Amino acid sequence: MRLAVDVESAGANFGIAGAMLLALAIPQSRWAWCLLLGSNLCWLVFAHRHKYRKLLRQTLVFTASSLLGILNSFLPGNPVQAWLTALLS
């Protein structure tokens, strides 16, 4: 039970820190994606342990979003960004 509380708290704290850092829109804001990814991983563990299927599904999408944010922030012009830009144009 204690692990569940720790994972839940870590997920919430990483998410809050990531959201605030991203909202600041400063050069260091790109690190927010890493914090959000950490939050997502905690929530994935939490949702899996408690069999919260809808939370698990939502968090999988948020994880993909965080990974895309990391790619775009740290590797601008990456192949995924180029492919999505071409696909959506």
N, C-alpha and C positions, 0 to 999 in steps of 0.2 A: 504494500500500500504506500509506503514511504517513497518508493521509486516513482510511482505514478504522480504523487504530489510534486516531487522534484522536477520531473519532466514537464508537467503542466506549468509550473512556475517558470522554468527556464524558457519554455516556448513563449509564454506571455512576455517575459522580460526581454528576450531577444527581439520579439515582434515590436514591442513598444520602442525600444532603442532604435531599431531599423527604420521604423516609420518616422520617428522624430528626426533622425539623421538625414533621411531622404527629403523630408520637407524643408530642411534648412537650405537646400540647393547651393551647397558650397562645394569646392573641389573634392573634399573628403567624402562627400555624399555617396560616391560610388561604392564605398565600403558598406553602405546600408544594405546592399543586395546580399552581402555575405552574412550579415546579421539576420536578415529575413530568411535566408536559406537555413541558418541554424535554427530559427524558430520553426520553419517548416519541418525540419527533421524531427524536432521534439514532438510536434503535433502529429506527425505520422506515427511515431512510436506510441503516443498516447491513444490515438484513435484506433490503432491496431489492437492494442492491449484491451481496450474497452469495447471493441467490436462496434465502433461508431462508423458505420460504412459511409454515410453521407459526408461526415467530416473528413474521412480518409480520402474520398473522391475529390472534395474541394481542395484539400491540402496538396494532393498530387498536382492539380492545376496550378496552385500557388507556387509549388516547387519548380515547375516548368517555367513559370514567369520569373522566378528568382534566378534560375540558371540563365535564362535569356538576358535578364538585366546584368548579370555578371559578364556574360559574353560581350554585350554591347558597351558596357562601361570600361572594361579592361582591354578589349580587343575590338576597337571600332573598325568597321568595314569587314568584319569576320564573314565567313561563307554563309552562316545561318542568317545573318542580318541582310546580306545581299540577296539570298534566295527569297526571304520573306518580303523584301522591298519589291523585287521583281514580280512575285506572286500577287501582291496586293495593289500593284500599279495598273 
